[in-house]
Amino acid sequence: MTTVTSQARRESGTGRLFSPTLHEPCLHLPAVSSGAALTPALALDYLRELSADIRTGVVLDSDLTLLAGPDALAGAARDLFESAGDAAEMQVVTRDGDVFAARSDRHAIAVVTGRFALPSLIRYDLKLVLADLEGAERPEAPEGAERPEAP
């Protein structure tokens, strides 16, 4: 009965809520409206939706004050940003995974990933979410990379 109900919903015009196949995610999410920005907590959730490789992360403001994410990671993220000088993007490779970080004039994001994360996509995702946090224009996707629009 459950399958029949979900199939009936799928065919009743609510298809955007369902993926075309059982294992394929729905890639047609609505765009952020002009002037609207993601909250820091939603930004972290969105990053996790974009990449299954992201284990955890933090969003900081320009003064490196924690806005979202675990307190335990905030200190390490602050140290990373402070030691990176004026670098806009950072990557630290460890035996167990990587740390990716990016910042803009108003926000900084650091995420911890597994070992198999694709660096170019994670860096792009960070830029994309930074733009969404600020309600700014999104960066162009790297060639061959397609990402859904913001929630």
VMD Tcl script that builds the backbone (N, CA, C; Angstrom):
set m [mol new atoms 453]
animate dup $m
set s [atomselect $m all]
$s set {name element resname resid chain x y z} {
  {N N MET 1 A 0.809 -1.190 0.000}
  {CA C MET 1 A 0.000 0.000 0.000}
  {C C MET 1 A 0.860 1.265 0.000}
  {N N THR 2 A 1.935 1.292 0.763}
  {CA C THR 2 A 2.786 2.467 0.831}
  {C C THR 2 A 3.373 2.807 -0.529}
  {N N THR 3 A 3.814 1.787 -1.259}
  {CA C THR 3 A 4.377 2.033 -2.574}
  {C C THR 3 A 3.342 2.644 -3.509}
  {N N VAL 4 A 2.129 2.135 -3.492}
  {CA C VAL 4 A 1.065 2.661 -4.340}
  {C C VAL 4 A 0.793 4.119 -3.993}
  {N N THR 5 A 0.741 4.438 -2.701}
  {CA C THR 5 A 0.500 5.811 -2.271}
  {C C THR 5 A 1.611 6.740 -2.751}
  {N N SER 6 A 2.869 6.334 -2.569}
  {CA C SER 6 A 3.966 7.205 -2.991}
  {C C SER 6 A 3.996 7.344 -4.507}
  {N N GLN 7 A 3.668 6.277 -5.250}
  {CA C GLN 7 A 3.616 6.371 -6.699}
  {C C GLN 7 A 2.489 7.302 -7.133}
  {N N ALA 8 A 1.364 7.229 -6.449}
  {CA C ALA 8 A 0.246 8.112 -6.780}
  {C C ALA 8 A 0.635 9.566 -6.526}
  {N N ARG 9 A 1.335 9.846 -5.462}
  {CA C ARG 9 A 1.787 11.211 -5.189}
  {C C ARG 9 A 2.780 11.671 -6.246}
  {N N ARG 10 A 3.650 10.776 -6.617}
  {CA C ARG 10 A 4.652 11.122 -7.625}
  {C C ARG 10 A 3.976 11.525 -8.930}
  {N N GLU 11 A 2.942 10.797 -9.305}
  {CA C GLU 11 A 2.262 11.050 -10.567}
  {C C GLU 11 A 1.244 12.184 -10.483}
  {N N SER 12 A 0.984 12.694 -9.281}
  {CA C SER 12 A -0.039 13.738 -9.122}
  {C C SER 12 A 0.520 15.145 -9.236}
  {N N GLY 13 A 1.740 15.277 -9.731}
  {CA C GLY 13 A 2.299 16.604 -9.919}
  {C C GLY 13 A 3.230 17.043 -8.809}
  {N N THR 14 A 3.480 16.181 -7.846}
  {CA C THR 14 A 4.425 16.530 -6.783}
  {C C THR 14 A 5.775 15.876 -7.053}
  {N N GLY 15 A 6.073 15.641 -8.320}
  {CA C GLY 15 A 7.293 14.948 -8.709}
  {C C GLY 15 A 8.570 15.602 -8.247}
  {N N ARG 16 A 8.560 16.933 -8.054}
  {CA C ARG 16 A 9.799 17.574 -7.634}
  {C C ARG 16 A 10.201 17.161 -6.230}
  {N N LEU 17 A 9.253 16.581 -5.473}
  {CA C LEU 17 A 9.571 16.106 -4.135}
  {C C LEU 17 A 10.209 14.728 -4.169}
  {N N PHE 18 A 10.106 14.075 -5.320}
  {CA C PHE 18 A 10.637 12.732 -5.454}
  {C C PHE 18 A 11.738 12.722 -6.505}
  {N N SER 19 A 12.750 11.926 -6.273}
  {CA C SER 19 A 13.802 11.814 -7.270}
  {C C SER 19 A 13.313 10.932 -8.415}
  {N N PRO 20 A 13.897 11.101 -9.614}
  {CA C PRO 20 A 13.482 10.288 -10.759}
  {C C PRO 20 A 13.683 8.797 -10.530}
  {N N THR 21 A 14.709 8.426 -9.789}
  {CA C THR 21 A 14.908 7.030 -9.435}
  {C C THR 21 A 15.123 6.961 -7.935}
  {N N LEU 22 A 15.099 5.780 -7.406}
  {CA C LEU 22 A 15.235 5.605 -5.967}
  {C C LEU 22 A 16.554 6.153 -5.445}
  {N N HIS 23 A 17.614 6.076 -6.215}
  {CA C HIS 23 A 18.937 6.445 -5.737}
  {C C HIS 23 A 19.449 7.785 -6.249}
  {N N GLU 24 A 18.678 8.462 -7.037}
  {CA C GLU 24 A 19.133 9.729 -7.627}
  {C C GLU 24 A 18.512 10.905 -6.877}
  {N N PRO 25 A 19.316 11.832 -6.349}
  {CA C PRO 25 A 18.752 12.959 -5.605}
  {C C PRO 25 A 18.041 13.942 -6.532}
  {N N CYS 26 A 17.099 14.652 -5.972}
  {CA C CYS 26 A 16.409 15.701 -6.713}
  {C C CYS 26 A 17.333 16.913 -6.798}
  {N N LEU 27 A 17.674 17.352 -7.990}
  {CA C LEU 27 A 18.639 18.433 -8.172}
  {C C LEU 27 A 17.981 19.759 -8.515}
  {N N HIS 28 A 16.687 19.867 -8.400}
  {CA C HIS 28 A 15.997 21.090 -8.790}
  {C C HIS 28 A 15.419 21.794 -7.577}
  {N N LEU 29 A 16.301 22.302 -6.733}
  {CA C LEU 29 A 15.871 23.031 -5.551}
  {C C LEU 29 A 15.679 24.494 -5.898}
  {N N PRO 30 A 14.769 25.203 -5.226}
  {CA C PRO 30 A 14.543 26.605 -5.544}
  {C C PRO 30 A 15.746 27.468 -5.204}
  {N N ALA 31 A 15.931 28.531 -5.956}
  {CA C ALA 31 A 17.055 29.442 -5.730}
  {C C ALA 31 A 16.746 30.374 -4.571}
  {N N VAL 32 A 17.801 30.901 -3.970}
  {CA C VAL 32 A 17.639 31.925 -2.954}
  {C C VAL 32 A 17.118 33.169 -3.657}
  {N N SER 33 A 16.065 33.767 -3.134}
  {CA C SER 33 A 15.519 34.962 -3.775}
  {C C SER 33 A 16.467 36.132 -3.575}
  {N N SER 34 A 16.349 37.139 -4.415}
  {CA C SER 34 A 17.257 38.269 -4.333}
  {C C SER 34 A 17.158 38.919 -2.962}
  {N N GLY 35 A 18.303 39.208 -2.375}
  {CA C GLY 35 A 18.358 39.841 -1.071}
  {C C GLY 35 A 18.293 38.846 0.074}
  {N N ALA 36 A 17.817 37.632 -0.150}
  {CA C ALA 36 A 17.732 36.640 0.916}
  {C C ALA 36 A 19.068 35.939 1.064}
  {N N ALA 37 A 19.389 35.599 2.267}
  {CA C ALA 37 A 20.646 34.912 2.516}
  {C C ALA 37 A 20.389 33.720 3.427}
  {N N LEU 38 A 21.250 32.734 3.340}
  {CA C LEU 38 A 21.172 31.595 4.238}
  {C C LEU 38 A 21.575 32.027 5.636}
  {N N THR 39 A 21.026 31.359 6.626}
  {CA C THR 39 A 21.522 31.551 7.987}
  {C C THR 39 A 22.766 30.683 8.130}
  {N N PRO 40 A 23.629 30.953 9.092}
  {CA C PRO 40 A 24.818 30.105 9.269}
  {C C PRO 40 A 24.471 28.625 9.493}
  {N N ALA 41 A 23.451 28.344 10.299}
  {CA C ALA 41 A 23.077 26.945 10.540}
  {C C ALA 41 A 22.579 26.277 9.265}
  {N N LEU 42 A 21.758 26.982 8.485}
  {CA C LEU 42 A 21.290 26.423 7.216}
  {C C LEU 42 A 22.436 26.244 6.231}
  {N N ALA 43 A 23.420 27.123 6.289}
  {CA C ALA 43 A 24.584 27.001 5.404}
  {C C ALA 43 A 25.313 25.684 5.656}
  {N N LEU 44 A 25.479 25.318 6.931}
  {CA C LEU 44 A 26.131 24.041 7.242}
  {C C LEU 44 A 25.285 22.863 6.772}
  {N N ASP 45 A 23.983 22.938 6.993}
  {CA C ASP 45 A 23.106 21.867 6.517}
  {C C ASP 45 A 23.176 21.744 5.004}
  {N N TYR 46 A 23.190 22.869 4.312}
  {CA C TYR 46 A 23.261 22.858 2.854}
  {C C TYR 46 A 24.580 22.245 2.364}
  {N N LEU 47 A 25.678 22.588 3.014}
  {CA C LEU 47 A 26.969 21.991 2.645}
  {C C LEU 47 A 26.931 20.479 2.802}
  {N N ARG 48 A 26.324 19.993 3.874}
  {CA C ARG 48 A 26.237 18.543 4.079}
  {C C ARG 48 A 25.359 17.890 3.016}
  {N N GLU 49 A 24.344 18.625 2.542}
  {CA C GLU 49 A 23.508 18.109 1.455}
  {C C GLU 49 A 24.279 18.061 0.143}
  {N N LEU 50 A 25.140 19.042 -0.083}
  {CA C LEU 50 A 25.926 19.086 -1.314}
  {C C LEU 50 A 26.963 17.979 -1.374}
  {N N SER 51 A 27.526 17.624 -0.234}
  {CA C SER 51 A 28.597 16.634 -0.231}
  {C C SER 51 A 28.463 15.671 0.935}
  {N N ALA 52 A 28.336 14.410 0.616}
  {CA C ALA 52 A 28.292 13.373 1.653}
  {C C ALA 52 A 29.648 13.208 2.323}
  {N N ASP 53 A 30.696 13.767 1.729}
  {CA C ASP 53 A 32.037 13.657 2.297}
  {C C ASP 53 A 32.258 14.600 3.473}
  {N N ILE 54 A 31.418 15.607 3.639}
  {CA C ILE 54 A 31.594 16.560 4.735}
  {C C ILE 54 A 31.075 15.937 6.022}
  {N N ARG 55 A 31.979 15.829 6.996}
  {CA C ARG 55 A 31.627 15.229 8.283}
  {C C ARG 55 A 31.084 16.252 9.269}
  {N N THR 56 A 31.718 17.407 9.329}
  {CA C THR 56 A 31.302 18.463 10.239}
  {C C THR 56 A 31.874 19.781 9.748}
  {N N GLY 57 A 31.441 20.863 10.327}
  {CA C GLY 57 A 31.949 22.157 9.909}
  {C C GLY 57 A 31.507 23.254 10.849}
  {N N VAL 58 A 32.080 24.433 10.636}
  {CA C VAL 58 A 31.713 25.614 11.412}
  {C C VAL 58 A 31.594 26.811 10.484}
  {N N VAL 59 A 30.756 27.754 10.896}
  {CA C VAL 59 A 30.663 29.050 10.234}
  {C C VAL 59 A 31.037 30.091 11.280}
  {N N LEU 60 A 31.965 30.957 10.905}
  {CA C LEU 60 A 32.433 32.025 11.784}
  {C C LEU 60 A 32.142 33.367 11.123}
  {N N ASP 61 A 32.084 34.423 11.916}
  {CA C ASP 61 A 31.960 35.751 11.318}
  {C C ASP 61 A 33.349 36.295 11.017}
  {N N SER 62 A 33.434 37.524 10.552}
  {CA C SER 62 A 34.734 38.086 10.151}
  {C C SER 62 A 35.693 38.246 11.335}
  {N N ASP 63 A 35.156 38.303 12.567}
  {CA C ASP 63 A 36.003 38.368 13.768}
  {C C ASP 63 A 36.321 36.983 14.309}
  {N N LEU 64 A 35.942 35.949 13.576}
  {CA C LEU 64 A 36.149 34.545 13.927}
  {C C LEU 64 A 35.352 34.118 15.157}
  {N N THR 65 A 34.199 34.741 15.345}
  {CA C THR 65 A 33.256 34.340 16.387}
  {C C THR 65 A 32.365 33.251 15.819}
  {N N LEU 66 A 32.155 32.196 16.574}
  {CA C LEU 66 A 31.357 31.058 16.114}
  {C C LEU 66 A 29.905 31.475 15.890}
  {N N LEU 67 A 29.387 31.193 14.696}
  {CA C LEU 67 A 27.985 31.451 14.359}
  {C C LEU 67 A 27.177 30.160 14.283}
  {N N ALA 68 A 27.822 29.071 13.863}
  {CA C ALA 68 A 27.144 27.772 13.750}
  {C C ALA 68 A 28.184 26.669 13.733}
  {N N GLY 69 A 27.810 25.521 14.269}
  {CA C GLY 69 A 28.700 24.378 14.307}
  {C C GLY 69 A 29.184 24.091 15.714}
  {N N PRO 70 A 29.905 22.995 15.875}
  {CA C PRO 70 A 30.345 22.579 17.208}
  {C C PRO 70 A 31.451 23.465 17.791}
  {N N ASP 71 A 31.336 23.752 19.078}
  {CA C ASP 71 A 32.354 24.540 19.788}
  {C C ASP 71 A 33.732 23.900 19.681}
  {N N ALA 72 A 33.773 22.566 19.720}
  {CA C ALA 72 A 35.049 21.853 19.701}
  {C C ALA 72 A 35.857 22.135 18.439}
  {N N LEU 73 A 35.202 22.400 17.336}
  {CA C LEU 73 A 35.893 22.668 16.073}
  {C C LEU 73 A 36.225 24.148 15.896}
  {N N ALA 74 A 35.521 25.015 16.596}
  {CA C ALA 74 A 35.688 26.460 16.417}
  {C C ALA 74 A 37.110 26.926 16.724}
  {N N GLY 75 A 37.712 26.444 17.804}
  {CA C GLY 75 A 39.069 26.859 18.165}
  {C C GLY 75 A 40.088 26.469 17.100}
  {N N ALA 76 A 39.986 25.237 16.605}
  {CA C ALA 76 A 40.906 24.789 15.559}
  {C C ALA 76 A 40.703 25.592 14.275}
  {N N ALA 77 A 39.453 25.913 13.961}
  {CA C ALA 77 A 39.168 26.713 12.760}
  {C C ALA 77 A 39.754 28.115 12.909}
  {N N ARG 78 A 39.609 28.711 14.089}
  {CA C ARG 78 A 40.200 30.040 14.330}
  {C C ARG 78 A 41.710 29.999 14.129}
  {N N ASP 79 A 42.354 28.969 14.689}
  {CA C ASP 79 A 43.811 28.829 14.538}
  {C C ASP 79 A 44.198 28.721 13.066}
  {N N LEU 80 A 43.422 27.956 12.304}
  {CA C LEU 80 A 43.704 27.795 10.879}
  {C C LEU 80 A 43.594 29.124 10.149}
  {N N PHE 81 A 42.514 29.854 10.367}
  {CA C PHE 81 A 42.333 31.140 9.683}
  {C C PHE 81 A 43.391 32.157 10.102}
  {N N GLU 82 A 43.727 32.191 11.382}
  {CA C GLU 82 A 44.730 33.145 11.861}
  {C C GLU 82 A 46.115 32.833 11.310}
  {N N SER 83 A 46.432 31.557 11.167}
  {CA C SER 83 A 47.758 31.184 10.664}
  {C C SER 83 A 47.869 31.289 9.147}
  {N N ALA 84 A 46.738 31.430 8.456}
  {CA C ALA 84 A 46.747 31.458 6.987}
  {C C ALA 84 A 46.949 32.853 6.419}
  {N N GLY 85 A 47.120 33.853 7.277}
  {CA C GLY 85 A 47.317 35.213 6.769}
  {C C GLY 85 A 46.093 35.694 6.024}
  {N N ASP 86 A 46.288 36.204 4.808}
  {CA C ASP 86 A 45.192 36.739 4.006}
  {C C ASP 86 A 44.615 35.725 3.014}
  {N N ALA 87 A 45.022 34.471 3.108}
  {CA C ALA 87 A 44.549 33.453 2.163}
  {C C ALA 87 A 43.031 33.337 2.221}
  {N N ALA 88 A 42.402 33.298 1.062}
  {CA C ALA 88 A 40.951 33.174 0.985}
  {C C ALA 88 A 40.502 31.720 1.090}
  {N N GLU 89 A 41.368 30.785 0.696}
  {CA C GLU 89 A 41.053 29.358 0.729}
  {C C GLU 89 A 42.206 28.584 1.328}
  {N N MET 90 A 41.884 27.538 2.075}
  {CA C MET 90 A 42.895 26.690 2.690}
  {C C MET 90 A 42.490 25.228 2.575}
  {N N GLN 91 A 43.490 24.358 2.539}
  {CA C GLN 91 A 43.259 22.921 2.599}
  {C C GLN 91 A 44.371 22.304 3.419}
  {N N VAL 92 A 43.987 21.489 4.391}
  {CA C VAL 92 A 44.940 20.758 5.218}
  {C C VAL 92 A 44.656 19.280 5.013}
  {N N VAL 93 A 45.678 18.530 4.629}
  {CA C VAL 93 A 45.520 17.105 4.371}
  {C C VAL 93 A 46.052 16.333 5.571}
  {N N THR 94 A 45.235 15.399 6.070}
  {CA C THR 94 A 45.658 14.540 7.174}
  {C C THR 94 A 45.521 13.090 6.740}
  {N N ARG 95 A 45.957 12.213 7.585}
  {CA C ARG 95 A 45.870 10.780 7.292}
  {C C ARG 95 A 44.410 10.323 7.187}
  {N N ASP 96 A 43.536 10.921 7.979}
  {CA C ASP 96 A 42.140 10.485 8.036}
  {C C ASP 96 A 41.193 11.270 7.144}
  {N N GLY 97 A 41.639 12.389 6.613}
  {CA C GLY 97 A 40.767 13.212 5.788}
  {C C GLY 97 A 41.373 14.583 5.581}
  {N N ASP 98 A 40.559 15.511 5.147}
  {CA C ASP 98 A 41.034 16.861 4.857}
  {C C ASP 98 A 40.206 17.891 5.613}
  {N N VAL 99 A 40.786 19.055 5.776}
  {CA C VAL 99 A 40.071 20.216 6.278}
  {C C VAL 99 A 40.122 21.250 5.166}
  {N N PHE 100 A 38.958 21.749 4.782}
  {CA C PHE 100 A 38.856 22.792 3.773}
  {C C PHE 100 A 38.284 24.026 4.450}
  {N N ALA 101 A 38.802 25.170 4.080}
  {CA C ALA 101 A 38.311 26.416 4.666}
  {C C ALA 101 A 38.315 27.503 3.600}
  {N N ALA 102 A 37.370 28.411 3.738}
  {CA C ALA 102 A 37.284 29.554 2.834}
  {C C ALA 102 A 36.670 30.709 3.609}
  {N N ARG 103 A 37.016 31.923 3.158}
  {CA C ARG 103 A 36.439 33.090 3.822}
  {C C ARG 103 A 36.159 34.198 2.830}
  {N N SER 104 A 35.245 35.047 3.259}
  {CA C SER 104 A 34.905 36.252 2.514}
  {C C SER 104 A 35.100 37.420 3.469}
  {N N ASP 105 A 34.608 38.576 3.093}
  {CA C ASP 105 A 34.751 39.730 3.977}
  {C C ASP 105 A 33.935 39.595 5.256}
  {N N ARG 106 A 32.830 38.837 5.200}
  {CA C ARG 106 A 31.918 38.770 6.349}
  {C C ARG 106 A 31.837 37.421 7.045}
  {N N HIS 107 A 32.250 36.341 6.377}
  {CA C HIS 107 A 32.111 35.003 6.958}
  {C C HIS 107 A 33.336 34.144 6.659}
  {N N ALA 108 A 33.482 33.108 7.466}
  {CA C ALA 108 A 34.515 32.096 7.248}
  {C C ALA 108 A 33.879 30.736 7.517}
  {N N ILE 109 A 34.206 29.767 6.684}
  {CA C ILE 109 A 33.670 28.413 6.826}
  {C C ILE 109 A 34.839 27.437 6.813}
  {N N ALA 110 A 34.803 26.477 7.726}
  {CA C ALA 110 A 35.775 25.385 7.730}
  {C C ALA 110 A 34.995 24.079 7.836}
  {N N VAL 111 A 35.356 23.098 7.020}
  {CA C VAL 111 A 34.694 21.792 7.051}
  {C C VAL 111 A 35.741 20.690 7.120}
  {N N VAL 112 A 35.356 19.603 7.741}
  {CA C VAL 112 A 36.191 18.404 7.829}
  {C C VAL 112 A 35.561 17.371 6.916}
  {N N THR 113 A 36.376 16.772 6.048}
  {CA C THR 113 A 35.865 15.779 5.095}
  {C C THR 113 A 36.579 14.448 5.274}
  {N N GLY 114 A 36.019 13.444 4.635}
  {CA C GLY 114 A 36.683 12.154 4.566}
  {C C GLY 114 A 37.831 12.219 3.568}
  {N N ARG 115 A 38.534 11.105 3.430}
  {CA C ARG 115 A 39.719 11.066 2.568}
  {C C ARG 115 A 39.410 11.142 1.089}
  {N N PHE 116 A 38.200 10.823 0.699}
  {CA C PHE 116 A 37.899 10.719 -0.727}
  {C C PHE 116 A 37.143 11.922 -1.283}
  {N N ALA 117 A 37.082 12.991 -0.535}
  {CA C ALA 117 A 36.412 14.207 -1.021}
  {C C ALA 117 A 37.180 14.762 -2.220}
  {N N LEU 118 A 36.462 15.292 -3.178}
  {CA C LEU 118 A 37.076 15.905 -4.354}
  {C C LEU 118 A 37.372 17.371 -4.030}
  {N N PRO 119 A 38.646 17.740 -3.931}
  {CA C PRO 119 A 39.004 19.094 -3.497}
  {C C PRO 119 A 38.366 20.213 -4.312}
  {N N SER 120 A 38.331 20.081 -5.630}
  {CA C SER 120 A 37.779 21.178 -6.437}
  {C C SER 120 A 36.297 21.385 -6.156}
  {N N LEU 121 A 35.553 20.305 -5.936}
  {CA C LEU 121 A 34.130 20.446 -5.644}
  {C C LEU 121 A 33.888 21.003 -4.243}
  {N N ILE 122 A 34.665 20.566 -3.276}
  {CA C ILE 122 A 34.499 21.089 -1.914}
  {C C ILE 122 A 34.832 22.578 -1.897}
  {N N ARG 123 A 35.916 22.967 -2.564}
  {CA C ARG 123 A 36.266 24.398 -2.608}
  {C C ARG 123 A 35.159 25.207 -3.291}
  {N N TYR 124 A 34.608 24.680 -4.374}
  {CA C TYR 124 A 33.506 25.364 -5.053}
  {C C TYR 124 A 32.283 25.460 -4.135}
  {N N ASP 125 A 31.963 24.359 -3.458}
  {CA C ASP 125 A 30.809 24.370 -2.556}
  {C C ASP 125 A 30.972 25.419 -1.462}
  {N N LEU 126 A 32.182 25.573 -0.942}
  {CA C LEU 126 A 32.421 26.587 0.085}
  {C C LEU 126 A 32.208 27.995 -0.478}
  {N N LYS 127 A 32.703 28.248 -1.682}
  {CA C LYS 127 A 32.489 29.558 -2.312}
  {C C LYS 127 A 31.012 29.812 -2.561}
  {N N LEU 128 A 30.322 28.791 -3.018}
  {CA C LEU 128 A 28.901 28.896 -3.304}
  {C C LEU 128 A 28.127 29.251 -2.034}
  {N N VAL 129 A 28.414 28.562 -0.948}
  {CA C VAL 129 A 27.697 28.794 0.304}
  {C C VAL 129 A 28.087 30.139 0.916}
  {N N LEU 130 A 29.341 30.541 0.775}
  {CA C LEU 130 A 29.721 31.883 1.245}
  {C C LEU 130 A 28.914 32.948 0.512}
  {N N ALA 131 A 28.749 32.798 -0.787}
  {CA C ALA 131 A 27.954 33.762 -1.561}
  {C C ALA 131 A 26.498 33.746 -1.094}
  {N N ASP 132 A 25.953 32.565 -0.860}
  {CA C ASP 132 A 24.575 32.455 -0.395}
  {C C ASP 132 A 24.403 33.045 1.007}
  {N N LEU 133 A 25.410 32.881 1.852}
  {CA C LEU 133 A 25.359 33.469 3.199}
  {C C LEU 133 A 25.227 34.988 3.133}
  {N N GLU 134 A 25.861 35.566 2.145}
  {CA C GLU 134 A 25.893 37.018 2.040}
  {C C GLU 134 A 24.853 37.574 1.073}
  {N N GLY 135 A 24.075 36.676 0.455}
  {CA C GLY 135 A 23.093 37.131 -0.514}
  {C C GLY 135 A 23.741 37.684 -1.762}
  {N N ALA 136 A 24.958 37.240 -2.055}
  {CA C ALA 136 A 25.721 37.728 -3.206}
  {C C ALA 136 A 25.523 36.806 -4.401}
  {N N GLU 137 A 26.039 37.237 -5.542}
  {CA C GLU 137 A 25.976 36.422 -6.756}
  {C C GLU 137 A 26.846 35.189 -6.582}
  {N N ARG 138 A 26.329 34.062 -7.045}
  {CA C ARG 138 A 27.057 32.800 -6.910}
  {C C ARG 138 A 28.187 32.705 -7.933}
  {N N PRO 139 A 29.284 32.020 -7.576}
  {CA C PRO 139 A 30.389 31.830 -8.517}
  {C C PRO 139 A 30.008 30.835 -9.609}
  {N N GLU 140 A 30.719 30.897 -10.711}
  {CA C GLU 140 A 30.518 29.942 -11.801}
  {C C GLU 140 A 31.005 28.572 -11.349}
  {N N ALA 141 A 30.289 27.531 -11.770}
  {CA C ALA 141 A 30.687 26.165 -11.441}
  {C C ALA 141 A 31.919 25.781 -12.235}
  {N N PRO 142 A 32.824 24.991 -11.625}
  {CA C PRO 142 A 33.964 24.499 -12.398}
  {C C PRO 142 A 33.465 23.600 -13.526}
  {N N GLU 143 A 34.210 23.528 -14.582}
  {CA C GLU 143 A 33.798 22.736 -15.737}
  {C C GLU 143 A 33.542 21.296 -15.328}
  {N N GLY 144 A 32.387 20.779 -15.739}
  {CA C GLY 144 A 32.016 19.405 -15.428}
  {C C GLY 144 A 31.325 19.241 -14.087}
  {N N ALA 145 A 31.229 20.290 -13.316}
  {CA C ALA 145 A 30.577 20.209 -12.009}
  {C C ALA 145 A 29.228 20.902 -12.075}
  {N N GLU 146 A 28.202 20.196 -11.705}
  {CA C GLU 146 A 26.881 20.786 -11.644}
  {C C GLU 146 A 26.356 20.613 -10.238}
  {N N ARG 147 A 25.882 21.682 -9.656}
  {CA C ARG 147 A 25.340 21.648 -8.308}
  {C C ARG 147 A 23.930 22.215 -8.327}
  {N N PRO 148 A 23.076 21.747 -7.425}
  {CA C PRO 148 A 21.721 22.295 -7.354}
  {C C PRO 148 A 21.740 23.720 -6.849}
  {N N GLU 149 A 20.627 24.402 -7.087}
  {CA C GLU 149 A 20.505 25.752 -6.569}
  {C C GLU 149 A 20.235 25.699 -5.069}
  {N N ALA 150 A 20.430 26.807 -4.392}
  {CA C ALA 150 A 20.284 26.870 -2.942}
  {C C ALA 150 A 18.862 26.602 -2.506}
  {N N PRO 151 A 18.721 26.100 -1.280}
  {CA C PRO 151 A 17.373 25.828 -0.757}
  {C C PRO 151 A 16.615 27.124 -0.500}
}
mol reanalyze $m
mol bondsrecalc $m
mol representation Tube
mol addrep $m
